[in-house]
Amino acid sequence: QGYSAILLPQLEEATSPIQANTDEGSWIASLGVITNPLGAILSGILMEWLGRKRAVQLVSIPFFVGWLMIAFSQNLLILCIGRAITGMAIGMGAACYVYVAEISLPEHRGFLSAFGPIFVSFGVLLVYCFGYFFRWQMAAVACGVTAVISFITITFIPETPTWFISQGKEDKATKSVVWLRGDNDQAKNEVVVLSEASRSKKKTEENTSCLSIFAQPSVWKPFFILICFFIFQEGSGLYVILYYAVNFFQESGSTMDKYVLSIIVASVRLCMSVVGTICIKKFNRRTMAMVSGVAMAISMGVAGTYEYFYGSQSVSSRPWSWIPQVCIVAHVCGSMLGMLQLPWVMIGELFPSSVRGFMSGIVSSLAYFFIFLLIKGYNTFLAYLNVYGLMWVFAAISLSVILFTLLCLPETQGRTLIEIENSFHGIKTKHKDVEARKQNECLK
């Protein structure tokens, strides 16, 4: 995701073998996003057809092909095609959150799902380091190698028990749970509960049309909640800073080496992603969303106000010229406390198992489409709003997350997937509820 931040400045150099102007640069950056929806939809189909594990493993193939095309591209067209292919692979990665949600115990689900952003942050840091030490071609080769390693290692993990149950393969589901939990008796109990829940849903769906299934509260309510959550997430500016890190620091008047500053931000992001993961385990989702929104709003509000009063002055004559850079770093820290992770974590939590793969693909595709619009329109927004106006918009949207959380965002921490699904039907399931009690007993 951070590759365009090192690629675009190098393409603008006079010695670059491939030249790109501002408009072409915005397309190069956004092509890494525009094909994300296609990958997300494909991921949803593959999850239902081949299983969660295979859907995750197949992500490595377009990644490898795309990075090779970028690394050995001799013209702008091949470079753009490579970016588009890697963008599709990013969209396919939505299957990872469904996989983690289905193999995890309720008390560990959010914690484990939040490891995704940790590894993304680590990858962004590596790419920024590659950009500092190497040319963009060598950085692409290194990224391609990681795709091969990923494909090989995924071979050794099991398919999710939930998918095996949906295919009527209870024996394989039991083996999967034994591999995951290490307890044969617990595995049998867990498979019994999953099988009962699956049979109950199938009986209901037999008398229900496809359109009626999507009209159920347990489907359409999570859909609209997640779409709104992603709009707030992307409107907060975190993806702009991710994709245009070097350019954004230049616009804010940084005097430090742009690549060094990007590496610092990526390092802070990695550290804060670890902190955010720990916080997600200890605090509930709603609290983390509001804390994250407030932190991002304050940082962008202060940065925008500074740019409004001092942005027209030369960098050398500005007082406290370090303020915008500190605010950008603070914004990154705030985003890692919840705003970046939570929408992706909740994709694997909110939808019922019967449509989880397909609907997660639909929501992910729309989320990536929104990211594309934002990344492609960044230069236009900057021209009309100036950097301070853009920062104020990010601050206002971040602050609005508080209202959204209080009114709409459900709490999922520590709740079973069955309990979450029932809550959208207005059923207040607690431990005394028969089905939920059985599941909690076997999972504990």
LUMVEX-726518 format. One record per residue (C-alpha): residue in one letter; x, z, y. Coordinates in steps of 0.5 Angstrom, whole numbers, plus 500, padded with zeros to 3 digits. Each point is the difference from the previous one (the first is absolute). Layout:
% residues N
> a; X; Z; Y $
...
% end
This chain:
% residues 444
> q; 500; 500; 500 $
> g; 506; 501; 505 $
> y; 503; 494; 498 $
> s; 497; 496; 506 $
> a; 503; 505; 505 $
> i; 507; 498; 498 $
> l; 499; 493; 499 $
> l; 497; 498; 506 $
> p; 506; 502; 505 $
> q; 505; 497; 495 $
> l; 496; 493; 501 $
> e; 500; 500; 507 $
> e; 508; 500; 500 $
> a; 503; 494; 502 $
> t; 504; 500; 494 $
> s; 494; 500; 495 $
> p; 499; 494; 495 $
> i; 493; 501; 501 $
> q; 497; 501; 507 $
> a; 493; 503; 502 $
> n; 497; 500; 507 $
> t; 495; 506; 502 $
> d; 494; 497; 497 $
> e; 504; 498; 493 $
> g; 502; 507; 500 $
> s; 493; 503; 500 $
> w; 498; 495; 495 $
> i; 506; 502; 495 $
> a; 498; 507; 501 $
> s; 493; 499; 499 $
> l; 501; 496; 494 $
> g; 502; 506; 497 $
> v; 493; 503; 501 $
> i; 495; 494; 500 $
> t; 501; 499; 492 $
> n; 499; 507; 499 $
> p; 492; 500; 499 $
> l; 501; 494; 495 $
> g; 505; 505; 496 $
> a; 495; 506; 501 $
> i; 494; 496; 497 $
> l; 505; 497; 494 $
> s; 502; 507; 499 $
> g; 493; 502; 499 $
> i; 498; 495; 495 $
> l; 507; 501; 496 $
> m; 498; 507; 500 $
> e; 493; 499; 496 $
> w; 503; 494; 496 $
> l; 507; 502; 498 $
> g; 500; 508; 501 $
> r; 503; 504; 506 $
> k; 507; 500; 497 $
> r; 501; 493; 499 $
> a; 497; 499; 507 $
> v; 505; 504; 503 $
> q; 506; 497; 496 $
> l; 498; 493; 502 $
> v; 501; 502; 507 $
> s; 507; 499; 499 $
> i; 500; 492; 498 $
> p; 498; 498; 507 $
> f; 504; 505; 503 $
> f; 506; 497; 497 $
> v; 498; 493; 501 $
> g; 499; 501; 507 $
> w; 506; 503; 502 $
> l; 504; 495; 496 $
> m; 497; 495; 505 $
> i; 502; 504; 506 $
> a; 507; 501; 498 $
> f; 501; 493; 499 $
> s; 496; 496; 505 $
> q; 503; 495; 504 $
> n; 494; 499; 505 $
> l; 494; 503; 503 $
> l; 495; 498; 495 $
> i; 503; 503; 494 $
> l; 502; 506; 503 $
> c; 492; 501; 502 $
> i; 498; 498; 493 $
> g; 505; 505; 497 $
> r; 497; 505; 505 $
> a; 493; 498; 498 $
> i; 501; 501; 493 $
> t; 503; 507; 501 $
> g; 494; 502; 504 $
> m; 496; 498; 495 $
> a; 504; 505; 495 $
> i; 499; 506; 505 $
> g; 492; 499; 500 $
> m; 501; 500; 492 $
> g; 503; 507; 501 $
> a; 493; 503; 501 $
> a; 500; 501; 493 $
> c; 505; 505; 500 $
> y; 495; 505; 503 $
> v; 495; 499; 495 $
> y; 505; 501; 495 $
> v; 502; 506; 502 $
> a; 493; 503; 502 $
> e; 498; 499; 493 $
> i; 506; 503; 496 $
> s; 500; 506; 505 $
> l; 497; 507; 499 $
> p; 495; 502; 506 $
> e; 505; 505; 503 $
> h; 506; 495; 500 $
> r; 497; 493; 501 $
> g; 501; 500; 508 $
> f; 507; 503; 499 $
> l; 502; 495; 495 $
> s; 496; 494; 504 $
> a; 504; 502; 506 $
> f; 506; 498; 497 $
> g; 499; 493; 501 $
> p; 501; 501; 508 $
> i; 507; 503; 498 $
> f; 502; 495; 496 $
> v; 498; 495; 506 $
> s; 504; 504; 505 $
> f; 506; 500; 496 $
> g; 499; 492; 499 $
> v; 499; 499; 507 $
> l; 507; 504; 501 $
> l; 504; 496; 496 $
> v; 497; 494; 503 $
> y; 502; 502; 507 $
> c; 507; 502; 497 $
> f; 501; 493; 497 $
> g; 498; 498; 507 $
> y; 506; 504; 503 $
> f; 505; 498; 495 $
> f; 498; 493; 497 $
> r; 497; 494; 502 $
> w; 492; 499; 499 $
> q; 502; 495; 494 $
> m; 504; 506; 496 $
> a; 494; 505; 502 $
> a; 495; 495; 496 $
> v; 505; 500; 494 $
> a; 500; 507; 499 $
> c; 492; 501; 501 $
> g; 500; 495; 494 $
> v; 504; 504; 496 $
> t; 495; 506; 501 $
> a; 495; 496; 497 $
> v; 503; 498; 494 $
> i; 502; 508; 499 $
> s; 492; 501; 501 $
> f; 498; 495; 495 $
> i; 504; 503; 495 $
> t; 499; 508; 501 $
> i; 492; 499; 500 $
> t; 500; 497; 493 $
> f; 502; 507; 497 $
> i; 494; 504; 504 $
> p; 493; 500; 497 $
> e; 493; 497; 502 $
> t; 495; 504; 503 $
> p; 495; 504; 495 $
> t; 494; 498; 505 $
> w; 502; 493; 499 $
> f; 500; 501; 492 $
> i; 494; 503; 500 $
> s; 496; 495; 504 $
> q; 503; 495; 495 $
> g; 497; 504; 494 $
> k; 507; 502; 497 $
> e; 500; 507; 500 $
> d; 506; 501; 495 $
> k; 504; 497; 505 $
> a; 497; 504; 505 $
> t; 502; 506; 496 $
> k; 507; 498; 499 $
> s; 501; 499; 508 $
> v; 497; 507; 502 $
> v; 505; 503; 495 $
> w; 506; 496; 503 $
> l; 498; 502; 507 $
> r; 498; 507; 498 $
> g; 504; 502; 494 $
> d; 494; 504; 497 $
> n; 496; 497; 494 $
> d; 494; 504; 500 $
> q; 500; 499; 508 $
> a; 500; 493; 499 $
> k; 494; 500; 495 $
> n; 496; 504; 505 $
> e; 502; 496; 506 $
> v; 498; 493; 496 $
> v; 493; 503; 498 $
> v; 498; 502; 507 $
> l; 503; 493; 502 $
> s; 496; 497; 495 $
> e; 493; 503; 501 $
> a; 501; 499; 507 $
> s; 501; 492; 499 $
> r; 494; 500; 495 $
> s; 496; 503; 505 $
> k; 502; 495; 505 $
> k; 499; 494; 496 $
> k; 493; 502; 498 $
> t; 498; 501; 507 $
> e; 504; 493; 502 $
> e; 496; 496; 494 $
> n; 493; 501; 504 $
> t; 504; 498; 507 $
> s; 502; 494; 503 $
> c; 506; 498; 503 $
> l; 498; 500; 507 $
> s; 496; 507; 498 $
> i; 507; 503; 498 $
> f; 503; 498; 507 $
> a; 494; 503; 503 $
> q; 501; 507; 497 $
> p; 502; 506; 505 $
> s; 506; 501; 496 $
> v; 503; 493; 501 $
> w; 497; 498; 507 $
> k; 502; 507; 503 $
> p; 507; 500; 498 $
> f; 501; 493; 502 $
> f; 498; 501; 507 $
> i; 504; 506; 501 $
> l; 506; 497; 498 $
> i; 499; 494; 504 $
> c; 499; 505; 506 $
> f; 506; 504; 498 $
> f; 505; 494; 499 $
> i; 497; 497; 507 $
> f; 502; 507; 503 $
> q; 507; 500; 496 $
> e; 502; 493; 503 $
> g; 497; 501; 507 $
> s; 505; 506; 501 $
> g; 506; 495; 500 $
> l; 504; 503; 494 $
> y; 500; 493; 497 $
> v; 503; 497; 507 $
> i; 505; 504; 500 $
> l; 502; 499; 493 $
> y; 500; 492; 500 $
> y; 503; 500; 507 $
> a; 504; 506; 500 $
> v; 506; 497; 504 $
> n; 496; 496; 505 $
> f; 496; 506; 501 $
> f; 506; 504; 502 $
> q; 502; 494; 504 $
> e; 494; 500; 504 $
> s; 500; 508; 501 $
> g; 507; 499; 504 $
> s; 504; 503; 494 $
> t; 508; 500; 502 $
> m; 502; 502; 493 $
> d; 502; 494; 495 $
> k; 493; 498; 497 $
> y; 502; 500; 493 $
> v; 503; 507; 500 $
> l; 494; 502; 503 $
> s; 495; 497; 495 $
> i; 505; 503; 495 $
> i; 499; 507; 503 $
> v; 492; 499; 500 $
> a; 500; 497; 493 $
> s; 504; 507; 498 $
> v; 495; 504; 504 $
> r; 494; 496; 497 $
> l; 503; 502; 493 $
> c; 501; 507; 501 $
> m; 493; 501; 503 $
> s; 497; 496; 494 $
> v; 503; 505; 496 $
> v; 497; 506; 504 $
> g; 493; 496; 501 $
> t; 500; 500; 492 $
> i; 501; 507; 500 $
> c; 495; 502; 505 $
> i; 495; 495; 496 $
> k; 501; 505; 494 $
> k; 499; 506; 504 $
> f; 494; 498; 505 $
> n; 494; 496; 500 $
> r; 499; 493; 502 $
> r; 496; 501; 506 $
> t; 505; 505; 503 $
> m; 506; 495; 499 $
> a; 496; 494; 503 $
> m; 498; 504; 506 $
> v; 507; 503; 501 $
> s; 503; 493; 499 $
> g; 496; 497; 505 $
> v; 501; 505; 505 $
> a; 508; 500; 500 $
> m; 499; 492; 500 $
> a; 496; 500; 506 $
> i; 504; 505; 504 $
> s; 507; 496; 499 $
> m; 497; 494; 502 $
> g; 496; 503; 506 $
> v; 506; 503; 502 $
> a; 505; 493; 499 $
> g; 494; 496; 503 $
> t; 500; 504; 506 $
> y; 508; 500; 501 $
> e; 500; 493; 500 $
> y; 494; 499; 505 $
> f; 504; 504; 505 $
> y; 507; 498; 498 $
> g; 500; 493; 496 $
> s; 501; 496; 506 $
> q; 507; 503; 502 $
> s; 506; 498; 496 $
> v; 502; 504; 494 $
> s; 506; 503; 504 $
> s; 496; 503; 506 $
> r; 494; 503; 496 $
> p; 500; 508; 499 $
> w; 500; 503; 493 $
> s; 500; 493; 497 $
> w; 500; 503; 493 $
> i; 493; 502; 501 $
> p; 497; 493; 497 $
> q; 505; 500; 494 $
> v; 498; 507; 498 $
> c; 493; 499; 501 $
> i; 500; 494; 495 $
> v; 504; 504; 495 $
> a; 495; 506; 501 $
> h; 494; 494; 499 $
> v; 504; 499; 493 $
> c; 500; 507; 498 $
> g; 493; 501; 502 $
> s; 498; 494; 496 $
> m; 503; 502; 494 $
> l; 496; 507; 500 $
> g; 494; 496; 498 $
> m; 498; 494; 503 $
> l; 504; 495; 496 $
> q; 499; 503; 493 $
> l; 493; 503; 500 $
> p; 496; 493; 500 $
> w; 504; 497; 495 $
> v; 500; 507; 496 $
> m; 492; 500; 501 $
> i; 499; 493; 497 $
> g; 502; 502; 493 $
> e; 495; 506; 501 $
> l; 494; 498; 503 $
> f; 497; 494; 496 $
> p; 497; 501; 493 $
> s; 504; 498; 494 $
> s; 495; 494; 499 $
> v; 502; 497; 506 $
> r; 506; 503; 502 $
> g; 505; 495; 499 $
> f; 496; 494; 503 $
> m; 498; 504; 506 $
> s; 507; 503; 501 $
> g; 502; 493; 500 $
> i; 494; 498; 505 $
> v; 502; 506; 505 $
> s; 507; 498; 500 $
> s; 500; 493; 501 $
> l; 496; 502; 506 $
> a; 505; 505; 503 $
> y; 505; 495; 499 $
> f; 496; 495; 504 $
> f; 499; 505; 506 $
> i; 508; 501; 499 $
> f; 501; 493; 501 $
> l; 496; 499; 506 $
> l; 504; 506; 503 $
> i; 506; 497; 499 $
> k; 499; 493; 502 $
> g; 497; 502; 506 $
> y; 505; 505; 502 $
> n; 504; 496; 505 $
> t; 493; 498; 503 $
> f; 498; 507; 501 $
> l; 506; 502; 503 $
> a; 500; 494; 505 $
> y; 493; 502; 502 $
> l; 500; 508; 500 $
> n; 508; 501; 501 $
> v; 504; 505; 496 $
> y; 497; 506; 503 $
> g; 492; 497; 499 $
> l; 502; 499; 493 $
> m; 502; 507; 499 $
> w; 494; 503; 503 $
> v; 496; 496; 496 $
> f; 503; 502; 493 $
> a; 500; 507; 503 $
> a; 492; 500; 501 $
> i; 499; 497; 493 $
> s; 504; 505; 497 $
> l; 496; 506; 504 $
> s; 494; 497; 498 $
> v; 502; 501; 492 $
> i; 498; 507; 502 $
> l; 492; 498; 501 $
> f; 500; 496; 494 $
> t; 503; 505; 495 $
> l; 495; 505; 503 $
> l; 494; 496; 499 $
> c; 502; 495; 494 $
> l; 506; 502; 496 $
> p; 498; 503; 493 $
> e; 505; 505; 497 $
> t; 503; 498; 494 $
> q; 506; 505; 499 $
> g; 499; 504; 493 $
> r; 494; 497; 498 $
> t; 499; 495; 494 $
> l; 498; 493; 500 $
> i; 493; 501; 497 $
> e; 499; 506; 506 $
> i; 502; 495; 505 $
> e; 496; 495; 497 $
> n; 494; 504; 500 $
> s; 500; 503; 507 $
> f; 499; 493; 503 $
> h; 493; 500; 496 $
> g; 499; 507; 503 $
> i; 501; 504; 494 $
> k; 504; 506; 501 $
> t; 504; 501; 494 $
> k; 503; 506; 499 $
> h; 504; 504; 494 $
> k; 493; 502; 497 $
> d; 498; 492; 500 $
> v; 501; 499; 492 $
> e; 503; 493; 501 $
> a; 505; 502; 505 $
> r; 501; 507; 497 $
> k; 502; 497; 493 $
> q; 505; 495; 504 $
> n; 503; 506; 504 $
> e; 501; 504; 493 $
> c; 504; 495; 497 $
> l; 504; 498; 506 $
> k; 502; 507; 501 $
% end
